[in-house]
Amino acid sequence: MSRKPRLSPDDWLNAGLQALAVAGPEALKAEPLARELGTTKGSFYWHFADVPAYRKALLDFWGRMASADHEMPSDKRQSVARLHEIMRNGFTGDMAAETALRAWARTDANAAATLADIDARRLSYLQDILRQIGVTNPDIARMLYGAQIGIVQIGEGGTPENETALDTLVDLVLALR
């Protein structure tokens, strides 16, 4: 008889991001997560002291994921390509979890603080990319980021129509510089 592999904290945290995206923050509890992972609550409590500790770990985990890969492109051409990539795919490529985290941040101070930190770092990164391209107005970064966040409210985020609209917005900004 083979044993199931032991779950790691990251397994629980990834499951939490999926649960958050599907059912919101109410799904971030030991029992429904354990049921989804096919294990017991004991496994949850092996890794996390309680649900509030788990939620904090989930926010820290998301913060690390959401802030990863912020290497500056080396030239204007790569900066334009990176800007288009961010606009089409977001910073993590997981728009469902990000949208759910933004909704959670409206009702949870810890989620709001995590999101504010992430947004500040992302805006700074976008400003750096735009500056490298020759766009120096910091409001442009905020407008592009706001459009990228908001467009997922129209359809399913990564639809071809949304991607085309975001590409057009980037091209318009670049044409105006």
N, C-alpha and C positions, 0 to 999 in steps of 0.2 A: 504494500500500500504506500503510495507516494504522499508526501506531506506538501501542503501548500507552502510556497515561499513566504517568509516572514515579511510583513509590510513595513516599509520604512516611513519616516515622517513625511518625506516627499510624496509617497503614495497617497497618504491621507490629505496632504495639501493640494495635490493635483485633483483628487476627488472632490475636495472642497470648492475648488475653482469651477469644476464642472457643475456641481450642485448649485452653486451661487448663480451661474449662468442660466440654469434651467428653472430653478425654483426660488431664487432669492435668498437673503440671509437667514430666513427661518429654517432653511435646510441645513444650516451649519450647526448640527447637533450630533452627538456621538451615535445615537441609535440609528437614525436614517443613513448616516454615512457608513456605518458598519454594515448595515443591510445591503447598501449599494456595493460595497467591497466584498461582500460574502464572508464576513468575519464577525467577531464579537466586539462588544464595547470595551472589553478588557484590552484589546489591541490598541484601541484609541487611547485609553488611559495609561497604557504603557509608555506612550510617546508624549502625551500632553496631560498636564495636571488637571485641567478642567476645560470647559468649553470657552470661557473667556481667554485662557492661555492659547487655545487652539486658534481662536479668531485673531489674536495678536500675531501668532506665528504665520497665519495665512496672509495677513496684511504685509508682514515683513517679506514673506516669500514672493508675493505679488510685486512688492516694491523692488526687489532684486531683479525679477524677471522683466518688469516694465522699464527698468533703467539700464538694462544690459545693451550691449552693442551700440554704444554711443561714440564709436571711433570716428574722428573727423576724416572725411574724404580728402584726398591729397590734391585735387585740382578742381577747377570749375565744372568740367564735364562730369566728373564723378559726383560732385555736389548736386548737380541737376538730376542725375540719375537717382541719387539717394533721396532727394526731396520727392520725386515722383513715387519712389518705392514706399516711403513713409505715408504719403497721402493715400495711396491705394490700399496698403495693408496695415496701417497703423504701426505702432512701435513694436508690438509683440506678435501681430498676426492673429491674435485671439480677441476679436472684437466682441464676441458674446460675453466673455468673462469681463472685459473692460467695461462694457455697457452696464453689466450687473453691478460691478464695483462702483461705478458712478451713481447708480441708483441707491446702493447701500450707503454711500457717503452722504446722501441727503438726510439720513436718519441716524447716523452713527459718527460720533466725534472722532474716534480713532481712524475710521475709514476715511473721513474727510481730511484729516491731517496727513495721512499717507498719500492720498490723492493730490493734495495741494503741493506736497514735496515733489511728487512725480511730475506734475504739471509744470512746476517751476523749472525743474531740470530739463524737461523736454522743450519748453519754450526757449530756454537759453541755448540749447543745442540747435534748434531750428534757426534762431537768430544768427548763430555762428555760421551755419550752412549758407543762409541767405547773404550774409556779409561777404562770404567767400565768393559768391556769385555776383556781388555788386549791389545787392538790395540792402540798404542800411536802415530803413525805417522799421523799428521793432514792432510796430503795430501790424505789419504784414505777417510776421510769424504768428501772432495771436489770431489773426483772421484765418490764416491757413489751418492752424491747429483747431480752431473752433469749427471750421467747415468739415474737417476730417472727423472730428468727434460727432458732430451733429448729423452728418449724412447717413449714418447707420440707422437713423430714425426713419429714413425713406427706403423702404425695402429691406433687404437682408444684408446691408453693409457692402459686401464685395460683389454686388451685381455689376454687370458690364456698364449699365447706365451710370451708376454712381462712380465707377472708376473713370469713365470718360469725362464726367463732369469735373472730378477732382483734377484730372490731367489738364483739362481746359483751364481751370482756375490757375494752376501752376504756370501754364504757358502764358496766360494773360498777365500775371504778375511779372514774369520774366520779360515780356514784351514792353512793359511800361517802365522798366528801369533805365 
